[in-house]
Amino acid sequence: MSKKTQIYIVHGYTASAQSHWFPWIKEQFNSADVEVSILDMPDSMNPELDKWMNHLRDYTTGINENTIFIGHSLGCVASLKFIIENNQKIKGVILVSGFIDSTPLPQLQEFVQGKLDCEAVKRLVCKRVAIAAKDDDIVPYEYSEQMASRLEADFYLLDEGKHFLDRDGYLDFRLVEVELNKMLDFSI
């Protein structure tokens, strides 16, 4: 009998647990075998790295080889920093419109200070997926492409989708659903 899979969704700057496609993912996957938690990160209008890391420490439990993180935008680098700190092998990450080395948003600079240990991410995270759109008007896709390259993640570059926000029509996200299903079928 396999352990229950825990999926943590970490939203980005100015978002909340009720934003975008996050509730839809939870609705699709919450079951007897899968528990989806959408973390409501503190003060997303004025995020601070220490507060976000403390929140991740406080609201993620039982991280193991059946854990999957989904990060959106700022939630990508926050999730990756937490995974490295936690130093526990996990099943996978799905990183949507993410960045790790630099940010186009100066108010988020604190999150990208210091070089992310990509070798640790590759060692700790079995399946890595990154998704971006060519027409992203908040985080240019080159940031996500660089992140995917450094993490040796499977990279999906969509022609359209912008920043994958509800205002861009993203109340569901089929590609994330497909990739999550692949991860759920994968055994470490």
C-alpha angles and dihedrals in degrees: 000000000000126000121257114269115238118205119192120194115201114193127207143237115328092001134111139201089272095053131109119333097337098101090047091055090049091050092050097049111027105111143128089286100037130050117194119198121187105202116218099217116213122262096347090180089063106018123191121197096224092052092047093049091048090050091052090049092049099044105037116077137171095019109185144137089303096057123110127188124203114195128188120200107309088012089070098064091038091053093047093049089050093048090052092048092047091051094201123133111246136186100244157317132229111200117194121194090341139164134191113171101043138355133222087218110077093199088066097052093113090068094059100042111123124023116288112237097240092174089060091050091051090049095047102037116062100191120033124185129176126190129191140157127231090226097050104145096190107040110022109230092243088074091057092042091054090047091051092048094050091047094042088234127161103260126211115189111189122200090225138019103096108209093337093248129152089249087058090055097264106138089132130024116206096184091057088048091052093047092047090052089052090051093047089054092049119096123204 
